[in-house]
Amino acid sequence: MNGTYRNPVLNADWSDPDVVRVGDDFYLTASSFGRAPGLPLLHSRNLVDWTLVGHALERLEPEEEFARPRHDRGVWAPSIRHHDDRFWIFWGDPDQGVFQVNAPEIRGPWTRPHLLKAGKGLIDPCPLWDDETGEAYLVHAWAKSRSGVKNRLTGHRMHPDATSLLDEGKVIVDGDRIPGWFTLEGPKLYRHDGWFWILAPAGGVETGWQGAFRSRGFFGPYEERIVLEQKDTDVNGPHQGGWVRTAAGEDWFLHFQQRGPYGRVVHLQPMRWGRDSWPVLGDEGAPVAVHRRPALPAQPPAAPATDDDFPGGRYGRQWQWTANPGDGWATQHSGDGLRLTCVRSADAHDARKLPNVLTQRLPGLPSAVEAELRLDAGEPGARAGLVVLGDAFSWIGLERGADGTVRLVHRFAEAVAERERDAGVPCVAPEGRARLRIEAGPGARCRFSYDLGDGFRSSGPIFAATPWRWVGALLGLFAVAPEGPGPTGSATFTRFRITPL
């Protein structure tokens, strides 16, 4: 707290961030893909310390499409704005089109999703309400995987109530016509100093740069400039985010950096307007590692919650299911602890296919993750555990054997494997309880251990966590049972903790 901050300010996978100021408060949202609830909502008073205050999307639609994990679909790159005394969030579902939700307060109630523009490959939308003219606009990018088109931005005039578009749309920036530019996407639209501004990244998530475009008219023509790139720093691909101005007139830019298994972590860059009226980000266009804090009121250090005692069986807002949740997956009760039903599934052998995994983000710094588990299910093959989930996965937990005993098991699967296999030697858990621990060291190299009452013992080799298409690795809790008739019982998790190593 010596008057500086250090990047990243959000050291976990808060992908594709966008930010807005309302009064003295700043609000940030991010991509959530196929997890539910979606559209996380973060709050700060100083742009450095952030807390998670809720989600704007309770369930994804159509519900049957997201009844199973679809981490390559759902909510891509949202934009958040405040207009007409309401919060607005727009996002693109690459398989359905451009949606928006809105609410009078950040904590809701949020409207159900409204499909503003239907189509395949429509992503990264951003609205603009022009206070000077009273007109409204929308810009969006394209996903080649769905549309066959990319590297261009399309603009529309929009009805001011954001229920419909007023034209067929026009390509307003064609990245193919700019030498050296590719994968232009993620546009954010602003009005400043008589210009229409589009801040948009290009070059891909791991190696790209941040561009700025300006035009006197919304439909162009636009001139462009690169305003943030890696240069000689260790921040690869610094781009895609949002500009925000404080009440005192300071300008700042929040963007992501792709960090492999940690996903897309969020950096804060100073921003100013140069003598030629173009934005200058970071240190003359290079990302800063340490910088003076924004001139804003002091705020106690804060970060999105991770720990949970699950009071009354309820879980904190930091948790998301890997798909739309089903009835009865988590049961409220009079005590503490997360009581998960061992949901029957044909995919019990592959955690990547389970919709009933309750997840949160893998921290970007070395950390120890601990949870206590009791398995109450009597069904042979019923199991529950703590998992590191990505293209590859590894979990440690308890399983009911055919002979009725409860065993401590540790299993994993490589990215190309269709089924899990043992990573450690199973052993009997006499009381059906265990303390589980994962030490996630540098590079997300994870060491698993367990305590059956006589101290922690290491299990299996080190597991290198991997990302999961578009998202970083996830920490998860799950309970599952083989297919079959009848009830299966449950498992209870208590004292979930994440501590720095």
N, C-alpha and C positions, 0 to 999 in steps of 0.2 A: 504493500500500500504506500509506496514511495512516490506516488504521483504518476507512475507508469503502469502499463499493462503489457502482458505477453500473449502473443498468438500461439495457438488458436484460442479464441475466447469461448468456444464451445468445442471441447475436445472429444467428440463422438460423432456419430453419423446423423447429423441434421442436414440432410441432403437438399441442395437447390434452395437455399434460404431466400426469403424476401422479407422486407421490413417496412413498417410504417410508424409514424409518430402521430399520437393524438394527445394534445396538451403536453404534459410533462412525461408521458408514458410512451414507451416503445414496445411494439409487438412484432413478433417474428413467427412465420410459419415455414413449413418445409415439406418436401415430398414424403409420402408414406406408402406409396405403391399399393400392395394388396393387403396390408395389415389393417386391423380394426381394433379400436377406433382410429380414424385417419385424420389428416390435417392437424398436426400438433400446433398448439398455441403457446408461445413463450412470451414472457414479459420482463422488461428491464426498465430501470430509471437512468442507467448510465452507459448503456450499450456494451458493457463488459460483463456484468453479472446478470445471469438470466435464470429464471425459474419457469417451470412448465405449469401452466394454469388450466389446461384443458385441451379438448379436441373439438373441431368444428364438424366432423363427420362421424356419426355414430356407427353407421354400417355402409358398406359399399353396395352399389346397385349396378346391374340387376343382382339380387341376392344369390341366386343359384350359381351365377358365374364366379362368385367369390366365396363359395362354400368350401373351397379347397385352396391351398396356398397358390397365389398368383403374383409372385414378387416381381414379375416382369410387366405387370399391368397395373390398373388402378389409378392412383393419384400421382401424376408426374408434375414436377416443377410448378407449384402454385404461385400466384401473386396475391398480395393482400393490400387493400386500400380502405380508406375511410371517406365516405361521401354521403351527403344528405343525412347526416347523423346516424349512419349505419356503417358497420364493418362489412366488407365484401371480400370474398376469396374466389378467384377463378383458377381452374386447373384444366389440363388436358388429359383425358383418358385416351390412350393411343388407339384403342379399339372402338370407341364410342363417339368421342368428340369433346367439345369444350363445355364445361359445366361451371355454374356459379352457385354459391350459397351466401347468405347474408344474415346479419343479426344486429339488434340495437346495442348490444353490449358484447365484449369479447367473450364472456362466459355464456353467451347465448340469451335466449334460445335461437339456434341456427335453423334456417329454413331447410327443407329437403332439397337435394340437388336439382337444379333446373338446367336442362340441356339447351344451351344457347346456340350451338352449331354442331350438327351431327356430321360425322365423317370419320374415315380411317386416317390415322397418322397426324391428327391435329393435336399439337402439343404446345406447352409453354405459353399459354395465353396471358395477356396483360391488358387491362382496361385503362382508359384515361378519360376523365371528365374535364373538359376544358372550361375553366371558370371564366375565361375571357369571352367565349362565344356561346356557351351553354350547350355545345355539342359534345358527343361522346364517341370514343373510338375503341377499337380492339385490334391488337396485333398478336399473331401467333406464329410458331415455327412448324416444321414438318418432320415426322419420323419416317425415314426411308423404309424401315422394316415393314411398315403398314401401307405406305402410300406410293413407294417408289420414288419419292421426292424428298430432297433435303437441301440444306445450305441456302435457304431462302426464307424470307419473312413476308407474310401476307397481312394486309391491313384491311379493316372494315370500318365504316361508320356504324355506330351502335345506337339503338334507342336509349335515351337517358335512364330509363328504368331497368336496363340490362336484361330485358326479357327477349329481345330479338335484335337481329342485325338488319341494317337498312340497305345493303347492297350485296353483290355477289363476291366482293373482295378483289383485291389487286395485289400483285407482288410489288412490295415497296422497296425491298432490298434483295438483290440477287447476288449471293456470295460467289457464284460461279463467275461473275464479271469482275471480281476484285482479285487481282493477282495474289496467289499464295493463300487465299482464304478457303477454308473448308469446314464443314460441320458447323455452320452458323445456326445458333439456336438460342433458347433461353432469354428472349427479349424482355426488357422492362422499359416502359413508355412513360415519358415525363414531358412537362412544358416548363421551359426556363429561358428567361431573357429573350423572349420573342421567337424562340426556336422550339420545334419538336425534337426531342432527344430520345434515342433508343440506345440503351446500354445492353449489349448482347455479347456473349462469348462465342468463340470459334476455336477450331483446332483440336477438339476432343478433350475429354475430361482429365486425362493424365498429362497432356502435353500442351494444352491450349493457352489462350490469352483472352483478355477482356477488351472488347471493342466498344467504341462510342460512335454513334451516327447522329447527324443533325440535318434538319431541313426546315425551311420557312413554312412549308406546307406539309400536312400529314402524309399525303401520298407521294411526296418526294419532289425532286430527286434529293437523295441523301449523300453527304460526304462522310468519310469514315476516318478513324484513327485508332491505332492500338494504344490503350491507356494504362494497361497493367499486364506485365509478363514476368516470367521467372528471372530473367537476367542471370546474375551470379549468385542468387540465393538458393536455398534448398527447398523452396516452396514450388513444387511442380504444378503446372497447369492452373495458376491462380485466376479463377474466373467464375462467372455466373452468380449473381447476387443482386442486391438492391442498394440504392442511394437513399440516404435519409438526412434531413437537415434538422438541427436542434432548434429550440426556441430562440437561442441566442445567435443563430445564423451559422454555426459550424456545420460543415459537410463531412459525412462519413459514408463508407461503403463496406457492406458485409458480403462476403463471398465464400465459396468453398475451395478446399484443396482435397483431391483424391488421395487417400492414404491406404490403399490395399484393403486388408481385412478390417481396418477401422472405418472404412467408408469415407464419406465426405465431411470433413471437419470444417468448422467455420472460423474465418479470420475477419478481423476488423481493420480497415485501412483508412488513414486520414485522406481527405479529399479536398481539393481547392480548385478554383477556376483560374487558369493561367491568363497571361496578358492577351493571348489570342482568343480568349473566351472558350477554350476547350478544357475539359476536366483533367486534372492531374491527380492520379491515385498513388497512394503509398509514398515511397521515397523516390520522387521523380520517375514514377512508373514501375518501380520494383517493390514487391511486398515487404513490409516491415515485420521484424520479429518482436521488437520492443518499441513502445512509443508512449508519448505523453497521453494520459487519459483525456477523454472528452471533458470539456469544461461544463460539468454537470454536477448536481448535488451528490455528496458522498452516499454510498449505499453499502451495506454490509456485504462481504463476500457471499456469493450465492452461485448455485449450479442446479440444474435439474435433478430432482430426487432420484435416488437409486435404492436405498435401503427400504425394507418393508417388514413390519410385524404382522400384517394382514389382520387388523382388528376386526372381529366379528366375521371373519372370512372374506372381507372385502380387500381388493387389491388397489394399490395407488395408481394415479393417472399415468405413471411412467411406463406402465405395462400395456402391451398390445398383443392381440391374438394374431396368429399367422393367417387367419381368414376370418370371415364373419363368424362370431361365436354362436354356438348352439345352446339350446335350453339345458340347464342343469349341469353345465361343465364345471362351474364353481358354485359351491353351496355356502350361503351365509349361515352363521351359527352364533352361539352365545359367547364363545371363547375367541382366542386369537389363533391365527394359523390359516393358511390357504388350503381349503379342502377341495381337491380336484377329483371328479369322478373318473374312474378308469374307463374311458370311452372305448367301446369296441370298434376295431378297425382292421380292414384287410391289409393296411399298411403299417401295422405295429412295428415291423422290422426296419422302417425307414422314416426317421424323424423329419426328413425334408418334405414328406407327403402329408404330414399330420396337420390338420387345421387347428387342433386344440393344444397348441404350444403357446404358452404365455411368455412373451419375450420382452426384453429391453436391450438397449444398445450396448455393445462392447466398449468399455472405456478406452480412450486413446492413450492413456498412460498405464504402465505396469500396475496391475491390481490383483488383489486376492478376492475371490468370490466364494462366499460360504452360505450354506443353507442346511437346515435340519429337516429330516424326512422320516415320516412314519408311514409304512404301507399297511393299510387295513383290508385291502382286497384279498378275498380268499380264492379267487378264480385262478387256476393254473395258467401261467403265462402273463398274468397282470403285472405291470411294471410301472415305475415312476422314477424320474430323475432330473438331474441338472445337466443341461446340454449346451455345447457351443455349436451353433448351427450356421452352416454356410453351404457352398457347393460340396464340401466335405463336412462331416459332423463327428462329434465324439460326445458321449454322455456317460455319467456315472450315477448309479442309483440302486434301487432294490427291485427284485423280481420274485414272484411267488412260484416255487417249483411244483412239479407234478406230485411230489411227495408231501406237499404242504409246508415245507420249510421256506423261509425267506432268505434269499441270497443277495449279497452285494455283488453287483456286476458292473463292468466297465466295457463299453463297446464303441466302435467307430466304423465309419465307412469313408473310403476315398471318394473323390468327386465322380469317378467313372464307375464306382461300384453300385450295384442295385440293392444290396442288402448289407446290413451291419455284420460285424464279426467281433469276437472278443479281443479287447486290447489288454485286459488284465485277467488274472486267474480268479474265477468266481469263488466266493467263500460264504459261509453261513453267517447271517446276521441274527443272532439268537433272539433278540427282542423285537425284530422287525423294524428297527430304527437305525439311523446312521446320520452322522454329520458328514457333509460333502464339501469338498473344497477344490477350487480350480485356481491355480496361480498363473495368471496371464502375464508373461514376462515381455521383454522387448521383442518387437516383431510379432506380437500376438502368439508367441510360442507358449503353449498351455501344458502345465503339469497337473495331473489329477491325483487326489488323495482322499482318504476316507477315515473316519473314526467310528469304531463300533463300541467304544467305551473304554478303550485302553490307549488312546492317543492316535494321532494321525499316522497313517501308513501310505506311502506312495503307491500308485497303481499305474502300470503300463508305461510305454514310452511317451516322450513329449509329443504333443499334437500341435501342428502348425495350423492355426485358424485360417480360414479362407473366406473371401467375400462370397456373396450370393447374388448373382446377376443384378446389377444396379444398386445393391445395398451392401453394407458392411456385414461382418459376422454378428450374430445375435446371441445373447445369453437367454436361455429359456428354461421353463419348468413345465413338465408334462406328466400325464398319467394316461395309460392306454392298456387295452386288453385285446386278446385275439377275438376274431369273429365268433359269434355264437349267440344262443338265446339267454335271456334273463339278466338280472342285475349283476354287476361285477364288484361293487365296493368302491373304495376311494383311497386316496393318499393325502396326507397332510404335510405341508411345508411350513416351517416356522423360521423366524429370525434370518431373513435374507439380508446379507450384508456384502457391500463392496468397499474394500479399504485399499489405500495406495500401498504399493510395495516399496 
